[in-house]
Every structure is written in structure tokens, then in C-alpha cells.
């Protein structure tokens, strides 16, 4: 009788063990028993399911090609690990509350154990799992976790690039694994020493608004987390263009001086590295000044050599310069051996092959504290800061950060505008006077911010000495 009683009991436990072997077997998952949406992107749901988060590997559901599954948290959370069972790899993407990508991770289908992410991902509002394969796939179970894993020291960020704008430098880089934030460092000499100009950056980009036209800068970026700081990234250097005699002017294109048969170009004189236009071998770029000028230097960025010719008002050649491009050349300032006076026309071309021109300008002064349209004027004294002041740091929804050194009165004006607009009244934009940063031939420069483009802002008060 005892043997007959034990047999069913053993069978019961064997069945129980077999049943439990399907359990995903991980506690405190952030997605456990939650409904997961699926569709082509996180803004277009085609349905939802609980089979992927029921802690049971025996249940599954297919995910079609290029489709994704996602879950949106009520607020934000930090994720440091995940566990997935699928028959194909998944691209895991983490979004913030503005649906901007803050990190990605590729899950290999051969891994079914817990995977620690290279770094904690903070401020996650939505986590998505995308089928990047060329065929449909099956997901059995997925979950993400916040286990407060102590990360390794970050690896160095990579592929740092620097592009000049009219009065700033835009930096972008690729993530350094295990980095929580990034620090941007700058020098005016190659290979440093570097000064840290911004830390605590959470995105993979930064705009340096504290540059001086006519200078070359060298940048590196490091990754930072609670464990420490990485070594520096590759160095990126950039020349910030001074607003010369051609800034904002339209350059004509033609087969000879005076010919306008081809389309005009404005991208060559905007002071922005990221804009460019081709120059065909059989065409010339040329410009006529309203009055004759003296040329002392050149600013340019190209991917080929240029022949530059200067003419007087009678179209007689009065000077020339041959720029020989070398691999690795970036934007640069060129000082002529001697000033060329009475220049009415300037023409440039490449007679051998087509090329791309990013920036082209001429200067009649090499003193970058002076106005280039007037030879050696007396500088106007700028008022010294007086009284209490503050640094206003505005973070835009694109991740761009803008910094302004303002008086308390200007800070109050900004706060009054922001509060009014938040309550539905007032202008959609607010202007900041550039004050002593008013470089170039301008009577006044104003930098505007748009209300609905502002993500956050910070006011740091100090007392001017």
C-alpha cells in the first residue's frame, strides 16, 4: 500500500517541477505582468499583450519584421539590466519623456541569462524592443530591472567631431560604454592642457557658446559615472570664423568675372562648417565690393586647392594667392604676405577638378577685437559688470544648452516672460542682448529663445567684483 501511495506523490512532484521549469525565474522585474504594446513605432500601437511578461516561457507571440514592442512608465525610471528570451536578436532602445533616444543596446538571441547594460540608463520613460532581422521572430519573455549594479569605469567616448557656427561650436560624439554623463574639455593648443568647460552632460552633443571668432580650438570629451571618469576621447579641432568682408554676402558663379549664368551661393559665407556647396572645375566664384577694400587675410575651408585673384575697379589683376589643400586641413586663417589695396573684385576657382567649398571670406584686419569693415577703429569701452549677476543655463528640447551671463534685472525679465507665457499670455520668444559679445559690423545682436523649445533652465547667482 505504501508503494502505491508513493508513486502518485512522486509523479505529482515531477509534474510540478516540469511546470515550474517554464517560469522565467527572475523577481522584481519592472515589466512583470504588464501589458506590452506592439506596432511599427512607439507612436502607433497595433495592440497589446501580456504573454511576453507573464513569467512563463511556454507562452509566446510573434513580432513581425521592423515592428517593435514597448512599455511606457508612468514617470521615469533607471534601468541597469535586462533578461530576454527570443529566437532572434532585438534592438533595445531607451527614450526619455520627450521621446528622444537616450541609449540603445543590442540583445543577442543566444543569451537567455540576465544581461547587465554597459551603464545604467537614467530618466527612462519608454523602453522598446525592435525586430531588426529580415524575417519575423518569436518573443517568449522579456523584462528589465533596476538592481543598482555598480558600473565599471567608463570607456572613452569615440568619434568626437567639432563644427563651427557663426558664433559657436557644435560637438557630437559616440557613447562611451558605462558613461552616465559627459564632460567637455577645451584647449587653444593641440593635445592640451585642457580646461573643463561643461560637465554633467547627459546627451551625446553640446554647443560651446563661449568661443572667440578668429581662434582655433581643440576639444576632447570624457565619460563619467559613480565609479570614476574615463580617459579622454579623440581630439577634435575647429577654427571659428571671424565675420569678414564677405560674411552673409551672396557669391556669384560664372565662367568668368562678371558672369552670373550659374546659381548664386550664400552657403560659403555664413560662417557655418556644416553648410557647403560644390564648385565645378569650369566655374568661378566671384564678388564685387561696393567700395574698394584692403585685404590682409583669408578664411576658408575646402576639400581642394584654390586659385584666388584680386582685381581693381578697372578689372585689372592686382594680386593673387594660391591655396594648396593638404589632407586633414580644416577651416583656417591665412595671412597674406602683404596687404592688397584697392580690391574691387575677388575671384576664386579650381581649374583642374570639381570640389566642395564650406567657407570663404576675406579680412581687412587681423586684429580680431576690431570691426572688419572699418580699418583699426578705436574700440568702444564696455561697461564693467556691476551689482549682482547670474549665469542662466537653458536646456532646449533638442539637448542644446545655451548659457548667458546676465544682470539680475535681465534674469527677472526672463522669469517674468516665462511665467506669463506659461499662463498663456505674452510673446512666444524672448531676446537676450549680446552686450560685449557683439562682434562684427553690427549695431546690436540679439539671441532669441522660443518658449515651447525650452526643456529646463537653471539660474546660478554670483556677485561681480
C-alpha positions in Angstrom: 0.0 0.0 0.0 2.9 2.4 0.8 4.4 1.9 -2.6 1.1 2.6 -4.3 0.8 5.8 -2.3 4.3 7.0 -3.0 4.1 6.5 -6.8 1.4 9.1 -7.4 3.2 11.5 -5.0 6.4 11.3 -6.9 4.5 11.8 -10.2 2.9 14.9 -8.7 6.3 16.5 -7.8 7.8 15.6 -11.2 4.9 17.3 -12.9 5.2 20.3 -10.6 8.9 20.6 -11.4 8.2 20.3 -15.2 5.7 23.1 -14.9 7.9 25.4 -13.0 10.8 24.9 -15.4 8.9 27.2 -17.8 9.0 30.0 -15.3 11.2 32.9 -16.3 12.6 32.8 -12.7 13.6 36.4 -12.0 11.9 38.6 -9.4 11.3 42.4 -9.2 11.2 42.9 -12.9 9.8 46.3 -13.9 7.7 44.8 -16.7 6.4 41.7 -14.9 2.7 41.2 -15.6 2.5 44.5 -17.5 0.7 44.8 -20.9 3.3 45.4 -23.7 2.2 47.4 -26.8 3.4 46.4 -30.3 3.4 48.1 -33.7 5.7 49.8 -36.2 6.8 52.6 -33.8 6.1 53.8 -30.3 3.5 56.4 -31.5 1.4 53.8 -33.4 0.1 50.8 -31.4 -1.5 47.8 -33.2 -2.4 46.0 -30.0 -1.0 44.8 -26.7 -0.2 41.5 -24.9 0.7 40.1 -21.6 2.3 36.9 -22.9 5.7 38.5 -23.0 5.7 39.5 -19.3 3.8 36.6 -17.6 7.0 35.0 -16.3 6.2 31.9 -18.4 8.5 30.9 -21.2 5.8 28.5 -22.5 3.8 31.4 -23.8 4.9 33.5 -26.7 3.8 35.8 -29.5 5.4 36.6 -32.9 6.9 40.1 -33.7 6.9 40.9 -37.4 9.8 42.4 -39.4 10.6 46.0 -38.4 8.0 46.0 -35.7 8.7 46.8 -32.1 7.3 46.1 -28.6 7.3 48.7 -25.9 6.3 49.8 -22.5 5.9 53.3 -21.2 6.3 54.0 -17.5 4.1 56.5 -15.7 7.1 58.6 -14.8 10.8 57.8 -15.4 13.0 55.1 -14.1 16.6 53.8 -14.2 17.4 50.5 -15.9 20.7 48.7 -15.5 19.9 45.1 -16.7 17.5 43.0 -18.7 16.5 39.5 -19.5 15.0 38.3 -22.8 14.2 35.0 -24.4 13.6 35.2 -28.2 14.6 33.3 -31.3 16.3 36.4 -32.9 18.2 39.4 -31.8 16.5 42.6 -30.6 17.5 46.2 -30.6 16.6 47.7 -27.2 16.0 51.5 -27.2 15.5 53.7 -24.2 13.6 57.0 -24.6 13.1 60.0 -22.3 9.8 61.8 -21.7 10.3 63.8 -24.9 10.6 60.5 -26.9 14.3 61.3 -27.5 16.6 58.3 -27.7 19.0 58.3 -24.7 20.6 54.9 -25.2 20.5 51.7 -27.2 21.5 48.1 -26.5 21.6 45.0 -28.8 20.3 41.8 -27.3 21.8 38.6 -28.7 19.2 35.8 -29.0 21.8 33.2 -27.8 21.8 34.9 -24.4 18.9 34.0 -22.0 20.5 34.9 -18.7 20.4 38.4 -17.1 22.4 40.9 -19.1 23.9 43.9 -17.4 23.9 47.0 -19.5 27.2 48.8 -20.1 25.9 51.6 -18.0 22.8 52.5 -16.0 20.3 54.3 -18.2 18.5 57.0 -16.2 15.4 59.0 -16.9 13.8 56.2 -19.0 10.2 56.9 -19.8 9.8 54.2 -22.6 11.7 51.1 -23.3 11.3 49.5 -26.8 12.4 46.2 -28.3 12.7 46.2 -32.1 12.9 43.3 -34.6 15.8 44.3 -36.8 16.0 40.9 -38.6 14.9 40.3 -42.2 12.2 37.9 -41.0 9.6 37.6 -38.4 10.6 36.4 -34.9 9.1 35.0 -31.7 9.4 36.6 -28.2 8.8 34.3 -25.3 9.6 36.6 -22.4 11.2 40.0 -21.7 11.9 42.1 -18.7 14.1 45.0 -17.5 15.5 45.7 -14.0 17.0 48.3 -11.7 19.4 46.3 -9.4 21.7 49.2 -8.6 24.7 47.5 -10.2 28.0 49.3 -9.6 29.3 50.0 -13.1 32.9 49.8 -14.3 34.9 53.0 -15.0 33.5 54.3 -18.4 35.3 53.7 -21.7 36.3 56.8 -23.6 33.8 58.3 -25.9 34.6 58.0 -29.6 34.2 59.8 -32.9 34.2 63.3 -31.5 33.5 65.9 -34.2 33.5 69.7 -34.0 31.7 72.0 -36.4 31.9 75.8 -36.4 28.9 78.0 -36.5 28.7 81.8 -36.8 29.4 82.3 -33.1 29.6 78.8 -31.5 31.0 75.3 -32.0 28.7 72.2 -32.2 30.2 69.0 -30.7 28.9 65.4 -31.2 30.3 62.1 -30.2 29.5 58.4 -29.7 28.7 57.0 -26.3 31.5 55.7 -24.0 30.2 52.4 -22.5 29.3 52.7 -18.8 29.0 56.6 -19.0 26.2 58.3 -17.2 27.2 61.8 -18.1 30.0 63.5 -20.1 32.5 66.3 -19.6 33.6 68.6 -22.4 37.2 69.9 -22.2 38.8 72.6 -24.4 42.2 74.0 -25.2 43.8 76.5 -27.6 46.8 74.2 -28.1 46.9 70.7 -29.7 46.9 67.9 -27.0 46.1 70.3 -24.2 46.3 71.1 -21.4 42.5 71.2 -21.4 40.0 73.1 -19.2 36.7 71.5 -18.5 34.0 73.9 -19.9 30.9 71.8 -19.1 30.2 68.7 -17.1 27.1 66.7 -16.3 26.0 66.5 -20.0 23.5 63.7 -20.5 23.2 63.8 -24.3 25.8 63.0 -27.0 26.1 66.6 -28.1 27.0 70.0 -26.8 27.2 73.6 -28.2 30.1 75.7 -27.0 28.8 79.3 -27.0 31.9 80.8 -25.4 34.2 80.8 -28.4 36.0 83.8 -29.9 36.0 84.3 -33.7 39.4 84.0 -35.3 40.7 81.3 -33.0 41.3 77.6 -33.3 40.1 75.3 -30.5 40.9 71.7 -29.5 38.3 69.6 -27.8 38.1 66.2 -26.0 35.2 64.6 -24.1 35.3 62.1 -21.2 32.7 59.8 -19.8 31.7 59.9 -16.1 29.8 57.6 -13.7 29.6 57.0 -10.0 32.8 54.9 -10.2 35.0 57.4 -12.0 36.0 59.2 -15.2 37.2 57.7 -18.5 40.3 58.7 -20.4 39.7 61.4 -23.0 38.2 60.8 -26.4 39.9 61.6 -29.6 40.8 65.3 -30.1 38.7 67.4 -32.5 39.8 70.8 -33.6 37.9 73.6 -35.3 38.5 77.1 -36.5 35.9 79.7 -35.5 35.4 82.0 -38.4 35.7 85.8 -37.9 32.9 87.7 -39.7 34.9 89.2 -42.5 34.1 91.4 -45.5 32.0 88.6 -47.2 30.1 87.4 -44.2 26.4 86.9 -45.2 27.1 88.1 -48.8 26.0 86.3 -51.9 28.8 84.9 -54.1 28.1 84.9 -57.8 29.0 81.9 -60.0 30.0 82.1 -63.7 32.5 81.2 -66.3 34.4 84.5 -65.9 34.5 87.6 -63.8 31.1 89.4 -64.1 29.3 86.3 -65.5 26.2 85.3 -63.5 25.0 82.4 -65.6 25.1 79.9 -62.7 23.1 80.0 -59.5 24.3 82.3 -56.7 25.7 80.8 -53.5 25.2 82.0 -49.9 26.4 78.9 -48.0 30.1 79.8 -48.5 29.9 83.0 -46.4 27.6 82.0 -43.5 30.3 81.1 -41.0 28.9 77.6 -40.6 31.0 74.4 -41.2 28.0 72.2 -41.7 26.8 74.1 -44.9 28.6 73.8 -48.2 28.2 73.9 -51.9 30.2 72.4 -54.8 32.4 74.5 -57.1 32.7 72.9 -60.5 36.1 73.0 -62.3 34.8 75.2 -65.1 33.1 77.8 -62.8 34.4 80.8 -60.9 33.1 82.2 -57.6 33.3 86.0 -57.5 32.2 89.0 -55.6 32.1 92.8 -56.3 32.5 95.1 -53.3 30.5 98.4 -53.2 33.7 100.3 -52.5 37.3 99.2 -52.9 38.8 97.5 -49.8 42.2 96.3 -48.5 42.6 92.6 -48.0 45.1 91.4 -45.4 44.0 87.8 -44.9 41.7 84.9 -45.9 39.5 82.4 -44.1 38.5 79.2 -45.9 37.6 75.6 -45.6 37.6 73.4 -48.7 38.4 69.9 -49.8 40.7 71.1 -52.7 43.1 73.7 -53.8 42.0 77.2 -54.9 43.4 80.0 -57.1 42.4 83.3 -55.7 42.7 86.5 -57.7 42.1 90.2 -56.8 41.1 92.9 -59.2 40.8 96.7 -59.1 37.8 98.8 -60.3 39.1 98.6 -63.8 39.2 94.8 -63.6 43.0 94.8 -63.7 44.6 92.0 -61.7 46.4 93.5 -58.7 47.2 90.4 -56.7 46.7 86.6 -56.3 47.1 83.8 -53.8 47.3 80.0 -54.4 45.9 77.9 -51.6 47.2 74.3 -51.7 45.0 71.9 -49.9 46.5 69.1 -47.8 44.7 66.1 -46.4 43.5 66.9 -42.9 43.1 70.6 -43.5 40.2 72.1 -41.6 39.0 75.7 -41.6 42.0 78.0 -41.3 43.1 81.6 -41.3 45.7 82.7 -43.9 47.7 85.9 -43.5 48.8 87.4 -46.8 52.5 88.3 -47.2 51.5 91.9 -47.8 48.1 93.7 -47.8 46.4 94.0 -51.2 44.9 97.5 -51.6 42.1 98.9 -53.8 40.4 95.5 -54.2 37.1 95.9 -56.0 36.6 92.3 -57.2 37.7 88.9 -55.9 37.5 85.7 -57.9 38.4 82.1 -56.9 38.4 78.8 -58.8 39.9 75.3 -59.2 40.8 74.8 -62.8 41.6 71.0 -62.5 38.8 69.2 -60.7 35.5 69.9 -59.0 35.5 70.5 -55.3 33.4 71.4 -52.3 33.7 74.8 -50.5 32.5 75.1 -47.0 33.5 78.6 -46.1 35.2 81.5 -47.8 35.9 85.0 -46.5 38.4 87.8 -46.7 39.7 90.1 -43.9 40.9 93.7 -43.9 42.1 93.3 -40.3 43.9 90.6 -38.4 43.1 92.2 -35.0 40.0 90.1 -34.0 38.9 92.7 -31.5 38.2 95.1 -34.3 35.3 95.6 -36.7 36.5 94.1 -40.1 34.5 96.7 -42.1 36.5 99.6 -40.7 40.3 99.7 -40.6 41.6 99.9 -37.0 38.8 101.8 -35.3 39.1 102.8 -31.6 37.4 100.2 -29.5 34.4 101.4 -27.6 34.8 100.8 -23.8 32.4 98.2 -22.5 30.8 98.8 -19.1 32.1 96.6 -16.3 29.6 94.3 -14.6 28.2 95.9 -11.5 26.0 94.6 -8.8 24.6 91.0 -8.5 24.6 88.9 -11.7 23.7 85.3 -12.6 24.5 82.6 -15.2 21.3 81.5 -16.9 21.7 78.0 -18.5 18.8 77.0 -20.8 18.5 73.4 -22.0 16.4 73.1 -25.2 14.3 70.1 -26.1 17.0 69.2 -28.7 19.6 68.8 -25.9 21.3 72.1 -27.0 22.5 74.1 -23.9 22.6 77.9 -24.1 24.4 80.0 -21.4 24.0 83.7 -20.7 25.9 86.0 -18.2 23.1 88.4 -17.2 22.3 91.1 -14.7 19.7 90.3 -12.1 17.3 92.7 -13.9 17.7 90.7 -17.1 17.1 87.4 -15.1 13.9 88.9 -13.6 12.7 90.0 -17.1 13.3 86.4 -18.4 11.5 84.8 -15.4 8.5 87.3 -15.8 8.3 86.4 -19.5 8.4 82.7 -18.8 5.8 82.8 -16.1 3.5 84.9 -18.3 3.9 82.6 -21.3 3.3 79.5 -19.1 0.0 81.1 -18.1 -0.9 81.6 -21.8 0.0 85.3 -22.3 2.9 87.2 -23.9 5.2 86.7 -26.8 6.4 83.2 -27.9 10.0 84.3 -28.0 12.4 86.1 -25.6 15.5 88.0 -26.7 18.9 88.3 -25.0 21.1 91.3 -25.7 24.6 90.0 -26.7 26.2 93.1 -25.0 30.1 92.9 -25.0 29.8 89.8 -27.3 28.6 92.0 -30.1 31.4 91.0 -32.5 31.3 92.1 -36.1 29.8 95.0 -38.1 26.5 95.1 -36.2 25.0 97.8 -34.1 23.3 95.2 -31.9 23.0 91.4 -31.7 20.1 89.6 -30.1 19.8 85.9 -29.4 16.2 84.6 -29.2 14.8 81.5 -27.5 11.3 80.0 -28.2 9.1 79.2 -25.2 7.9 75.7 -26.4 11.5 74.7 -27.3 12.7 75.1 -23.7 13.1 71.9 -21.7 14.6 73.2 -18.4 16.6 76.2 -17.2 18.9 77.0 -14.3 19.9 80.3 -12.6 23.3 80.4 -10.8 23.7 83.8 -9.0 27.0 85.4 -8.2 28.3 88.9 -7.1 30.5 90.7 -9.6 33.7 92.1 -8.1 
